[in-house]
Every structure is written in structure tokens, then in C-alpha cells.
């Protein structure tokens, strides 16, 4: 999803306002679905992906970061596997 945000910026010169912008631009086939019922949104910076259940997705490590636990703390990848 973050790659789609980067491509969106390159094409449009601005960050997407929401994930639907990425679908509308044909950069995502459909809105992503959290396997645990959470909702994915974009963070305030326009490219960070945030899950309402798992927290912020860390683009470098691929793990979710739960800012409520500790800023920068990496949650267990097994608990947040995306299929």
C-alpha cells in the first residue's frame, strides 16, 4: 500500500487523502481488509498505513507498530499476519 502511495504522489504531485484515492487511481484493486476486522486508513502524513486493530504499519520492517504501547515498539508479526 505504501508503494501505491508513492506512485500516487509521483503521478499527482500530492499525497492521497484516503485509501479510496488509491483504488480510484487504479493503484489498488480494492480497499484492503484486515483479517481481524480492523479498518485501514492513511496516517496524517498521507503515506503511513494505519490499522484500527494493529496500529501503524512499519514500512521498513513490515511489522505493525503499536504507538499506544510504546512509540517505535514493534508488535509480534505472528499476531498481525496479513494474507
VOROZA-558629 format. One line per field, with one value per atom (N, C-alpha, C): atom name; x, y, z; residue number from 1. Coordinates in Angstrom, 1 decimal, always signed. Example, Ala and Ser with C-alpha at 12.3 -4.5 7.8 and 13.67 -1.06 7.14 Angstrom:
site	(N,CA,C,N,CA,C)
xx	(+13.2,+12.3,+13.2,+12.8,+13.7,+12.9)
yy	(-5.7,-4.5,-3.3,-2.2,-1.1,+0.0)
zz	(+7.8,+7.8,+7.8,+7.1,+7.1,+7.9)
pos	(1,1,1,2,2,2)
! end
This chain:
site	(N,CA,C,N,CA,C,N,CA,C,N,CA,C,N,CA,C,N,CA,C,N,CA,C,N,CA,C,N,CA,C,N,CA,C,N,CA,C,N,CA,C,N,CA,C,N,CA,C,N,CA,C,N,CA,C,N,CA,C,N,CA,C,N,CA,C,N,CA,C,N,CA,C,N,CA,C,N,CA,C,N,CA,C,N,CA,C,N,CA,C,N,CA,C,N,CA,C,N,CA,C,N,CA,C,N,CA,C,N,CA,C,N,CA,C,N,CA,C,N,CA,C,N,CA,C,N,CA,C,N,CA,C,N,CA,C,N,CA,C,N,CA,C,N,CA,C,N,CA,C,N,CA,C,N,CA,C,N,CA,C,N,CA,C,N,CA,C,N,CA,C,N,CA,C,N,CA,C,N,CA,C,N,CA,C,N,CA,C,N,CA,C,N,CA,C,N,CA,C,N,CA,C,N,CA,C,N,CA,C,N,CA,C,N,CA,C,N,CA,C,N,CA,C,N,CA,C,N,CA,C,N,CA,C,N,CA,C,N,CA,C,N,CA,C,N,CA,C,N,CA,C,N,CA,C,N,CA,C,N,CA,C,N,CA,C,N,CA,C,N,CA,C,N,CA,C,N,CA,C,N,CA,C,N,CA,C,N,CA,C)
xx	(+0.8,+0.0,+0.9,+2.0,+2.9,+3.5,+3.7,+4.2,+3.2,+1.9,+0.8,+0.8,+1.0,+1.0,+2.1,+3.3,+4.4,+4.2,+3.6,+3.2,+2.2,+1.2,+0.1,+0.8,+1.7,+2.4,+3.1,+3.8,+4.6,+3.7,+2.5,+1.6,+0.9,+0.4,-0.5,+0.2,+1.4,+2.1,+1.6,+0.8,+0.3,+0.0,-0.1,-0.4,-1.9,-2.2,-3.6,-4.3,-5.6,-6.3,-6.8,-7.0,-7.5,-7.2,-7.5,-7.2,-8.1,-9.2,-10.1,-9.5,-8.7,-8.0,-7.1,-6.5,-5.6,-6.3,-7.5,-8.4,-8.9,-9.3,-9.8,-8.7,-7.5,-6.3,-5.8,-6.5,-6.1,-4.8,-4.4,-3.2,-3.4,-4.6,-5.1,-6.3,-6.4,-7.6,-8.9,-8.7,-9.9,-9.3,-10.2,-9.8,-9.3,-8.2,-7.7,-8.6,-8.6,-9.5,-8.6,-8.7,-8.0,-8.6,-7.8,-8.3,-9.0,-8.7,-9.2,-10.3,-10.8,-12.0,-11.6,-10.3,-9.9,-10.1,-9.9,-10.1,-8.7,-8.3,-7.1,-7.4,-6.5,-6.6,-5.2,-5.1,-3.8,-3.5,-2.3,-1.9,-1.9,-1.7,-1.8,-0.8,+0.3,+1.3,+1.0,-0.1,-0.6,+0.1,+1.0,+1.6,+1.7,+1.6,+1.7,+0.3,+0.4,-0.9,-1.1,-2.3,-2.7,-3.9,-3.8,-4.9,-5.5,-6.9,-7.5,-7.3,-7.0,-6.7,-5.2,-4.4,-3.0,-2.0,-2.5,-1.7,-1.0,+0.1,+0.8,+1.7,+1.6,+2.5,+3.8,+4.9,+6.3,+6.8,+7.0,+7.5,+8.8,+9.6,+11.0,+11.0,+10.4,+10.4,+9.2,+8.2,+7.0,+6.1,+6.4,+5.7,+4.8,+3.8,+2.9,+3.5,+3.4,+3.9,+2.7,+2.6,+1.5,+1.9,+1.6,+2.0,+1.5,+0.4,-0.2,+0.7,+1.4,+2.3,+3.6,+4.2,+5.5,+5.8,+6.1,+6.4,+7.6,+7.5,+8.5,+8.6,+7.7,+7.7,+7.1,+7.8,+7.3,+6.5,+5.2,+4.4,+4.8,+4.3,+4.7,+4.1,+5.0,+4.5,+3.5,+3.6,+2.7,+1.2,+1.1,-0.2,-0.9,-0.1,-0.6,-0.4,-0.4,-0.1,-1.2,-0.7,-1.7,-1.5,-2.7,-2.7,-3.0)
yy	(-1.2,+0.0,+1.2,+1.2,+2.4,+2.6,+1.6,+1.8,+2.5,+2.1,+2.8,+4.2,+4.6,+6.0,+6.7,+6.1,+6.7,+7.0,+6.0,+6.2,+7.2,+7.2,+8.3,+9.7,+9.8,+11.1,+11.5,+10.5,+10.8,+11.2,+10.7,+11.0,+12.3,+12.5,+13.6,+14.8,+14.6,+15.7,+16.0,+15.1,+15.3,+13.9,+13.9,+12.6,+12.3,+11.0,+10.6,+11.1,+11.4,+11.8,+10.6,+9.5,+8.3,+7.1,+5.9,+4.7,+4.6,+5.1,+5.1,+5.9,+6.9,+7.6,+6.6,+5.7,+4.7,+3.7,+3.4,+2.5,+3.2,+4.5,+5.3,+5.5,+5.6,+5.8,+4.5,+3.4,+2.0,+1.6,+2.0,+1.6,+0.5,+0.3,-0.8,-1.4,-2.7,-3.3,-3.0,-3.1,-2.9,-2.4,-1.9,-1.5,-2.7,-2.6,-3.7,-4.0,-5.3,-5.8,-6.4,-6.0,-6.5,-7.9,-8.9,-10.2,-10.3,-9.3,-9.3,-8.2,-7.7,-6.8,-5.3,-5.0,-3.6,-2.9,-1.6,-0.7,-0.1,-0.2,+0.5,+1.9,+2.8,+4.2,+4.7,+5.9,+6.6,+7.5,+7.5,+8.4,+9.8,+10.7,+12.2,+12.6,+11.8,+12.2,+11.8,+11.0,+10.6,+9.4,+8.8,+7.5,+6.4,+6.7,+5.7,+5.0,+3.7,+2.9,+2.5,+2.8,+2.5,+1.6,+0.6,-0.4,+0.0,+0.0,+0.3,-0.7,-1.9,-3.0,-3.1,-3.1,-3.4,-2.2,-1.0,+0.2,+0.5,+1.2,+1.7,+0.7,+0.5,-0.4,+0.2,-0.5,+0.0,-0.4,+0.6,+0.4,-0.3,-0.2,-0.7,-2.2,-2.5,-3.9,-4.7,-4.1,-4.8,-5.3,-4.9,-5.2,-4.0,-4.3,-3.3,-2.6,-1.4,-0.6,-0.1,-0.5,+0.0,+1.2,+2.4,+3.6,+3.7,+3.0,+3.1,+2.3,+1.3,+0.5,+1.3,+1.7,+2.5,+3.0,+4.3,+4.8,+4.0,+3.4,+2.6,+1.2,+0.7,-0.7,-1.5,-2.6,-3.5,-4.6,-4.7,-5.8,-7.1,-8.2,-9.5,-9.7,-10.1,-10.3,-11.5,-12.5,-13.6,-13.2,-12.2,-11.7,-10.9,-10.4,-9.5,-9.9,-11.1,-11.6,-11.2,-10.7,-10.3,-11.3,-11.8,-12.8,-12.1)
zz	(+0.0,+0.0,+0.0,+0.7,+0.7,-0.6,-1.4,-2.8,-3.6,-3.4,-4.2,-3.8,-2.5,-2.1,-2.8,-2.9,-3.5,-5.0,-5.7,-7.1,-7.2,-6.4,-6.4,-6.3,-5.4,-5.2,-6.5,-7.1,-8.3,-9.5,-9.6,-10.6,-10.4,-9.1,-8.8,-8.2,-7.7,-7.0,-5.7,-5.1,-3.7,-3.2,-1.9,-1.2,-1.3,-1.3,-1.4,-0.1,-0.1,+1.1,+1.8,+1.1,+1.8,+0.8,+1.3,+0.5,-0.7,-0.7,-1.8,-3.0,-2.7,-3.8,-4.6,-3.8,-4.5,-5.3,-4.9,-5.7,-6.9,-6.8,-7.9,-8.9,-8.5,-9.4,-10.0,-9.7,-10.2,-9.7,-8.5,-7.8,-6.8,-6.4,-5.6,-6.3,-6.3,-6.9,-6.1,-4.7,-3.8,-2.5,-1.7,-0.3,+0.4,+1.2,+1.9,+3.1,+3.5,+4.6,+5.6,+6.9,+8.0,+8.3,+8.5,+8.8,+10.2,+11.1,+12.4,+12.5,+11.4,+11.5,+11.6,+11.6,+11.7,+10.4,+10.5,+9.3,+9.0,+7.7,+7.3,+6.9,+7.3,+6.9,+6.6,+6.1,+5.9,+7.1,+7.5,+8.6,+8.1,+9.0,+8.7,+7.6,+7.5,+6.5,+5.1,+4.9,+3.6,+3.0,+3.7,+3.2,+4.2,+5.5,+6.5,+6.6,+6.6,+6.7,+8.1,+8.6,+10.0,+10.0,+10.9,+11.1,+12.5,+12.5,+13.8,+14.8,+14.4,+15.4,+15.7,+14.6,+14.8,+14.9,+14.6,+14.7,+13.3,+13.4,+12.2,+11.6,+10.3,+9.6,+9.4,+9.8,+9.7,+8.3,+7.5,+6.1,+6.0,+7.0,+6.9,+7.4,+8.4,+8.9,+8.5,+8.1,+7.6,+8.8,+10.0,+11.2,+11.6,+12.4,+12.9,+14.1,+14.3,+15.4,+16.2,+17.5,+18.3,+19.1,+18.6,+19.3,+20.7,+21.0,+22.4,+23.4,+22.9,+23.8,+24.0,+22.9,+23.0,+21.7,+21.5,+20.2,+19.7,+18.5,+17.9,+18.3,+19.2,+19.6,+18.5,+18.1,+17.1,+17.7,+17.2,+17.6,+17.0,+17.6,+17.1,+15.7,+14.7,+13.4,+13.3,+14.1,+14.1,+14.5,+15.3,+15.8,+14.7,+13.7,+12.8,+11.4,+11.1,+9.7,+8.8,+7.6,+6.6,+5.5,+5.1,+4.0,+2.7)
pos	(1,1,1,2,2,2,3,3,3,4,4,4,5,5,5,6,6,6,7,7,7,8,8,8,9,9,9,10,10,10,11,11,11,12,12,12,13,13,13,14,14,14,15,15,15,16,16,16,17,17,17,18,18,18,19,19,19,20,20,20,21,21,21,22,22,22,23,23,23,24,24,24,25,25,25,26,26,26,27,27,27,28,28,28,29,29,29,30,30,30,31,31,31,32,32,32,33,33,33,34,34,34,35,35,35,36,36,36,37,37,37,38,38,38,39,39,39,40,40,40,41,41,41,42,42,42,43,43,43,44,44,44,45,45,45,46,46,46,47,47,47,48,48,48,49,49,49,50,50,50,51,51,51,52,52,52,53,53,53,54,54,54,55,55,55,56,56,56,57,57,57,58,58,58,59,59,59,60,60,60,61,61,61,62,62,62,63,63,63,64,64,64,65,65,65,66,66,66,67,67,67,68,68,68,69,69,69,70,70,70,71,71,71,72,72,72,73,73,73,74,74,74,75,75,75,76,76,76,77,77,77,78,78,78,79,79,79,80,80,80,81,81,81,82,82,82,83,83,83)
! end
